[in-house]
Amino acid sequence: MRVLYDVAVIMGDGVRLSADVYLPDADGPFPVILQRTPYNNNSEGVVLEAEFFINHGYAYVAQDCRGKFDSEGQWYPYLNEAADGDETLRWCAAQPWSTGRIGMSGGSYCGAVQWYAAATGNPFLKCIVPLVAYSDLFFDHGLRRDGVFQTFYIYWTAAMAGRGFFEIDRQKSEAVIWEVPLAEMDQFLGFDLPHWKDFVGHESYDEFWRSLSIRKKYALIDVPALNVGGWHSPWELKGTLTHFVEMTGSARSAETRQRQKLVIGPWTHGVNLSQRVGDFDFGAQAIIDLQQLQLRWYDRWLKEEENDVENESRVRIYVMGENAWREEEAWPLARAVPTPFYLRSNGRANSLFGDGLLSPHPPAGEEPSDRFTYNPERPVPSMINSTGDDEALYNDQRPIERRDDVLVYTTEPLTQDTEVTGPITLKLFASTSARDTDFTAMLLDVQPDGYSKPLAWGIARGRYLASFANPQLLDADRVYEWHIDLWATSNVFKKDHRIRVDVSSSFFPFFGRNHNTGNPAAQDVEFVIAQQTLHHSSHYPSHIVLPIVTAESEPEREP
């Protein structure tokens, strides 16, 4: 292997981006794999990946993103990745050691930069392998989810504020999430970041967000994509699924629409790193040979080997509970039946000890509504902290479910295994005393011993009920229809388990607190206590829609 360190790639505006170039010690030219990263192009993981692909006849280029590590320019997340990616691909194609056929690799931010580059229509980009990559910063990212700012994002922003990584003072890291207003969180940690002000200040889905979105660009993209994600990836699962669905329906050519693949395992944001998530072990089979999977993808599209990857099943999902991989041809599964389960009670669903029932039978008439008080100065906690341990989010929720500001609805013990595979939506009929507020929801698998295992969750903000582009404040005590997107899962609820739905108004600091004032959130320093009412009756049938897959309709299992 030959290595050329700190090679200058000059952008159109004169900014020098630094790339390390790894070449096989053999006569070229070679197809190229490019990774563009803000996390140090000389990190151990990048070097190990380069060595693997060099040994299989590829040139490998690892580039620091603009403003990070050895690259010049100003760091502004996401803003320059399309143009910089396009110019870097053209540079790679022009080198004497390159065949001009290039693929890209990387996860999270490094997955998103692949989509930005692909959307430019660059002719030299022949395939991508994005891992846990978002599709829209406003809807399915660690920054915002369906418009709601995620306070936890301050940790990533601060750690990435300079050319390298910043270590945040522990005392300040624990305190910063409680700081108000949001727009000054960066200053509390000692920074003054223009992009932070933009991220928290643009509260409607405006041109700022649209310009950074991939969602409207799929018709411009003409490359095969191997999308990889995890059911327990709390930030980009929806983006991974969206990329696959939209590319199979909207990519530039019919040929490219057929050349998409989706792999979803039982993993967290760090895909394929562990067979365990929190307290649960999904078995050794949960770990796959991801490098070989990527290698076959690159061999097909960069070396043009006839290895038949495009004729294999396009979807591979890990079905939790059953703990087995399954091949599918499409997502969502056409045979999954959207099945409503209704939120029922006698008016006291508060906490684990209430009378909340999740039932397949709708209310026949009037039922007492459930009520709780949401105090934004005492929010329901999400079990995540400044260590970034996303596994903690998936631990037993019973300590949270003891609170009176959490409504808990649970089925009777199941009489047979029940598979839920696909997108999940909760439709609530609810009112509030506030001008603006949130409702949160979580789907859980309750074990026979009572362990309450979270599978999926979501949030809806009142001001966005009518429009994300033109937010409107609420009328006090008016009943609104709230649609909460819980994203998706694939889980077999085993016999004697129970299906549970938790409803509240906060999940902090994973989701930023709604202050209930109706003021612009970025500058808000006031708090208002909200009285929340959830209605469930024949007129207001609040329910969750679960995609049920029956045993009779399942394809054959893998041997």
N, C-alpha and C positions, 0 to 999 in steps of 0.2 A: 504494500500500500504506500502511495505517495500522498503527502499532505501539503497543501499550500495554505498557510495561515494568513488571516487578515488581508484578503484580496479585496481591493477596492472595486465596488460596483457603483458607478456614478449615475445618479438619478437626473432627470431632465432639468431640475432646478439647481443642479450642482452639488447636492448633498451626497456625501460619500457613505455608502452602506458597506459594512464589513462582512465578508463571507469567508468561511473556511471551506476549502475544496479538497475532498478526498477522492483519490483516483486509484483504480487497480494498477498494480505494477505489471502492466501488460500493454500491448499495442491497442490503441483505441481506433475510432471513437466509441463512446459508450452512451447508452441511454442514461438519463439523469433523474435523480430523485432530489427534490428541493424541500427543505424545511426552513420556514421563516419563523423566528421565535423572538419574543421579548424577554425570554427567561435564560439567556446566555447560550450562545451557539457552541460553547466549549464545555457544556455541562456533561456529566458522565452519561446520562441517558442518550443525549444526542450522539456522543462519540461511539457508544456501543451500537446504536442503530446504524451509524455510518459504517462501522466495521462489518456488520452483518451483510449489508447490501453490497459493499465493496467485494466481499467474498463471493457474491453471486453475479458479478459482472456489471455492476452499476457505478457510475460516478455519483457522488453524493455532495450536495452543496448545503451548508448550514449557515444561514444569514441572521445576524442581529437585526431586529426591526428598528426603524428610524427612532433615534433618541435613546436607544438602549445599548448598554455595554460599549462595544467598540464602534458602533455606528453613530455618525453625526446626525444633526437635526434635532428638532424638538419632539419630545414624546407627547403625543396626544392619542390616546387609545382609539383604534379602529379607523381614524380619519383618513390616513394615507395608505392603508393596506392594499386597496385596489390598484392604485397607480404604481406604488412601489413593487407590488407583486408582478404586475404586467411588465414593467421595465426589467425586473430581475429575470423573468422567464426569457425575455428577448436576449438578455446578456448571456444567459446559460446556453441558449440555442446557437449563439454566434461563436462559441469557444471551439478551438480545434479538437478538444477532447470529447465533444458532444455530438451525438447523432441528430440533435434537434428534437428528439422525442422526450418529453419531460413529464414526470408525475410529481405530486406533492404529498407530504405526510405531516402528521402532527395532530395533537389533541387540544381541546378547549380553545384558547385564543389561537393556537397554531392550527386548529381545525377551521376556525372561522376565516383566517386569512386565505385559505384555499378557495373558499366560496367567493370571496371578494375578487381573487385573481380570475377564477373561472368566469365570473360575470362580465369581465372585460372582453370576452371572446378571443383571448389570446390563442393564436393558431398552433403554438408549440406545446401547449398544455394538453396532454392526451388522457390523463386520468387523475383522480384525487382519492385520498383515503382520509376523510375527516372523522376524528373521534370526538364525541360529545361536543358538537358544534352548534351554537345557537343559530336561529334564522332571523330574529328581530330583537334588538336591544330593548324595545318597549314591552314586548309580550312574553319572551321565553328565555330570559337571560338572568344571570346573577345580579344584574343592575336593576332591572324592573321585571315584574311579572304581571301581565295584563294591566300595565300602567302603574302598579303599586311599587314604589321604591323599596328596595331591599337593603335595610340598614347595614347588614353584614358586609355589603360591598365596600364600605369604607376601609376595611382591612386590606383588601386587595389593592385599592387605589393608593393607600399610603405606602404599602410595601413596594409598589411599582413606581413611586413618585420620582425617583432619581434614575441615574444610568444603571445602577446595580439594584440590590435589594436593601430596603430599610428594615431594621429591627425596631419595632415600636415598643416603647416603654410599657411594661406590663400593666402598671397602675393606670396609665392613660388609655391603654387598649381596653381595659375593663370599663372605664368611665365614658369613653367617647360615644358609645351607642346611645347614651342617655342625653347627650348634648342637644340643645336646640339653639337656634334653628339648624335645619339640615345643611343649609348653605355654608355654615361656618364650622362644620365638623373638621374639614381639612386644616383650618387655622388652629383649632384646638390641639391638633397633633403637630403643629409647627410648619405647615405647608400653606402655600397659596397657589391652588391649582385651577387654572381656567376651565379645564375639562370637567372638574368636579362641579363647578358652578353651573355649567351647561347641563350636566346629567341630572342634577336635582331641580334645575330651574325650568326646564321644558316639561310642563306637566300635562300637556295635551299631545296627541299624536300629530305632530306638525312636520314641516319639511326637514327639520333637524333630524328627526328619527327616521323619516322615510329615506333620506339620503344614505343612512347607515344600514338600511335593511336589505336582506337578501330576498325577502318574500315577493317583491315585485319584479325580480330579475331572472326568474327561472327560465323564461322564454328566450333569454340571451345565452343560456348555458348549454354547451354541447359536449360535455365530457362524461364518461362513465364514473360513477361515484360509489365507493364502498363505505357506507355509513355505519359507524359502530357506536353504540351507547349502552347505558345501563338503566335498568328499572329503578335503581336507587340513586341515580344521578339527579340531585335536586335542582340543578340549574339548567341543564341543556337537554333533558330527555325529550321535551316537546320539540325542540329545534331539530334533533336528530330524526324524529318521526316525520316532521314537516318536510325536511329536505327530501326524504325518500318519496313521500306521497306526492309532493309538488313536481319533483323531477319525473316521476313515472307518468304524470298527467300533463305537464306543461313544458318539458325541455324542448330545445329548439328543433330536434329531429325525432322522428318516430324510432329510428334506430337507437338513439341515445336513451329514449324513454325505456327501452327494453334492457338497457345496460346499467341498471341500478341495483344495488344490493343493500340489504339491511340486516345487521346483526345486533340483537339486544340481549345482554346477559344480566345476571342478578347482581350487577356491580354498582358501586358508587361512582363518583366523578372520575376516580382513578380506575379506568376500565381494566378488567382482566388481571388485577393485581392480587386479589385475594378471593378465596372461596367463602369467606365469612363477611357478614355485614352485621355489625353490632353483636347481638347475642346469638345470631343464627348462622349455621354452617350449611351451605348449599351443596356440599360434596365436592370431591376432587374433579368431577366432570364439569363443574362450573368454570374451570379454567381451560381455555382453548390455546392452541398454538397460533396466536395472532400474527406472529411474524411470518409464518408460512402462508397464512391466509392472505396477508398483504403481498407477499412475494409472488404468489400465483396471479394476483390482480395486476401487479406491475409487469410480470412476464407476458401476460396476455396483451396489454395495451401499449407497453413500451418496447418490448422485444417482438411483439406480434406472434407469439407462440400460440399454436392451436391447442390450448389446454382445456377448452370447453367451459370456462368459468361462466360464460354468459348463458349457458344452457342448464346450469344447475338451479336449484330452488333459489328464488330471489330474496326470500325472507327466512331468517333463522332466529328463533326466539327461545329463551329459556323460560319454561313454565314452572314458576315457583310453587311450592307445596307438593307438586308432583316431582319437582327437582329433576327435570329432564329437558334436553334440547328437542326442538321440533321444527321441521321444515314446513314452510308455507310459501304460497305463490304471490300473496298480496297482503297489504296492510291498509286499512283494518281488515279483519277476517270477515268475508262476506257471510259466512254461516253463523257468526255471533249474533244472537238475538237481543236487541236492546230491550231490557226488562226493567220496569219501574219497581222500586221498593219505596214504600211510603213512610214518612216520618209521622209517628203517632204518639199520643200520650194523653193523660188526663190533666195536663197543664203543669206537670212537675217533672220535666225531663232533665232538670238541672243536676249535673254531676253523675258520676258512676252509680250513685245510690238512688237516682230518681226513677221515674216510671216510663222513660222513653222506650218506644218500641219501633223497630224497623220491620215493616210488614209488606208482603206482596199484595195485600188487600188494601184498597183505597178506603178512606173514611166514607161512611154512608151518609153522614149529615154533619152537624156541627160538633166540634171538639174544642175543649178549652185550649187556648193558645199558650205557648211557652214564652216565658219572659226572663230576661237577665239584664244586669247592669254592666255596661262596658265602661271602665275607667281607664283611659289611656295612660295614666300614671301608674297603673298596676296591671300591665298587660299580661296575657297568657304567654308563658315563656316557651320558646322553641329550644330544644336541648342541643344548642350549638354555641360554641364560644370562639375566642380569638385564636385558638389552636387550629381552626379550620377543619376540625374533625367532623366530616359530614356523616360518618357512621352514627354519631351520637343522635342524629335526627331520627334514627330508626329504632331506638330503644323503646322499652315498655312505656306506654303513655298513661298508665294508671295514676301516677302521681299528678299529672295534669288533669286527668278526668275527675279528680276529687273536688275541683273548683266549682263553685256555683255559677260562674260565668261561662261554663262549658256545658252545652246541651249534648246529651249522650243518647243515641238511639241504636238499639241492638236487636238482632233477630233472636228467635228461639234457636236452640242448638239444631244444626242442620241434620237432616235424616239421611243425606247422601252427599258425596263429594260434589262440589259445585265450582265449575271453572268460570272465572271472569277474565276475559282477554280482550282488550281493546280500549278505546277512549271512554272516559267517565265524566259525566256531567251531573251536577246537582242543581235542581230547580227549586228555589226557595220563594215562598210568598212571605215577605217580612216588611215590617215598618220600624221606624226609629223616631226618637224625639229630636234627633240632631239634623243639622243642615247637610251634613255629609258624614258617612261612617263606612265601615267595612263589615263584611261577613266572610268568615273563613270556614272551610270544611275539610275533613280528613276521613279517608276510608281506611278501616282497620280490620285485621284478621285476629279474632279473639280465640286464644287457645283454650282447651278444656280446663287448664289450671288458672285461667283468668288473664294471662299475659295478653296485653293489648298491643298488637304489632302494627305499626303504620305502614301503609302501602302507597298511598297517594294523597295529595292535598292541593288546595287551591284557594284563591281569594277573589272577591269582587268588591270594587269600590263604588260607592253610591253615585259619585259625580260622573262615572263613566257608563252608567246603565243605559243612557240614551245614545251616547256617542263618545268614542275615545278622542275624536278630533275636536268636538265641541262640547266639553263637559258642562253639566248642569247640576246645580244644587238641588237637594231634595225638599219636598214638602213634608213638614213634620207630621208624623202619625199616618201618612198615606201608605197604603199597602202597595209595594212594588214587587215585580217579578225579577228575581236575581238569578242569573245563570253563572254558576261557579264551575270553571274548567279545572278538573282534578288531573288533567293530562291523561295518563294511561297506566295500565299494569297488565301482567299476565300471572294469575295466581289461582291455584286450586284451593278453595276453602274446604278442608277435609271434613268428613263426617264428624259430628259432635262439636266442631268449631262453630263460631257465630260470626256474622257479618255486622260490623258496627260503623256508624257515621257519627262523628263529632262535629258540632257547629258552635262557633264562637265569633268573636270580632277582632281577634288579634292572634299573632303567632310571632313573637318578638324575641330576638332581633332579625329573624329570617325575613319577615315582612316588616317594613316600617310602620310605626303607629299612625293610625288616623286620629288626629287631635279632635275630631268631631266638630270643628268650628266652621268649616267651609272656607277658611282662609287659604291662600296659596301655601302649600306645604313646605316649600323651600325656606320661607321666612317666618313660619308660624312658631310662636313661643307660648301661645295660650293653649289651655286644655279645657274641654267640656265633657262632663259625664253624660253618656247616652243611655237611654232606656230602650232596650231592644225587644221586639215582639216577633215571634215566629208563628205563623198561622198554618194550621193543617186541618182542613175540613173538605167536604165535597166541593165547595166553591174555591178553596185555596189548597189544592192537593200537593203540598210540598213533597218532593220525592227525588231520589237519586236514580239515574239510569245506568244499569250495569249490563255490559255485553256478555251474555251467558252463552257458553259453548257446551253443548250436550255431548255425551260420550258417543252417541250414535252418529254424530256428524264429524267426528274427528278423523283426520288422516292417519295412516299407519305411522307408528312410532319408528324412530331410528333403531336399528338393532343394537 
